[in-house]
Amino acid sequence: MGLSRYDPVSGRFHHYRHDPAKPTSLGEIPNVILEDRFGTLWIGTFSNGLDRFDRATGTFTHYRHDAARPNTLSDHRIYTLAEDRTGTLWVGTYGGGLNRFDRATQSFKTYTFDPTGRRGPTGRGVWALCVDHQGVLWVGTYGGGLNRFDPATQSFVAYKHDPADTTTISDDTIIALYEDRSHTLWVGTTGGLNRFDRSSGRFKRYREQEGLPVDQRAIHLRRRSARHPIVLESQQRRS
């Protein structure tokens, strides 16, 4: 398992793999990739933190979790990456919350689980991120619902599932976030698809009766083309 780069001129692939004997090789199990506005390629791995790729040398700089150093990543398991309007890189982890990368100091500001949302996301894991057309950072958590990050207060506003209210989100584990070209925010969860109305704070749920293959599905979202802006990838949710 590794990373492959395609050269359209030669028609060949160059492969990058983890090599324990080479400290500048790719980390183990690449999980998510982001190219930022500067053309830098970031690779989040599932077991070895965050990597920055140097195209000139073909080497990788590693950012790891170190419990003895408070300004390192909060978790070595990287699930999602996003870049906001200011060029700030945000890193969502499997169980260590959210991280903000400071390019100047090469360090991280961590936002770990806080059920109140005052100091961190309301779920232990951050599995999806989306920066919308207004520059708002939306945070999809594991078990804590959808969060909206408030940069002024450095706090998180939570939108959670309420079994007694069908206008709340269908499930509190978020695995996909996507804003379409009409600026609608779609939320994929382990309990179906949701369309979020920002003005009211309410959700429209889409399940089997609205045409999804099977109710109670894990929904992933991705963009395929301008003509087909949203593609749903569903997976049977385990009970």
Protein Blocks (a to p, Z undefined) as FASTA:
>chain_A
ZZddddfknopacdddddfklmkbccehifbdcddfkopacdddfklopadddfknopac
dddddfklmkbcfbfbdfbdcddfkopacdddfklopadddfklopacdddddfklmmoc
fbfbdcbdcddfkopacdddehiapadddfklopacdddddfklmkbcfbfcdfbdcddf
kopacdddfebcadddfknopacdddfknopabghiacddddfbfklmbccddddddZZ
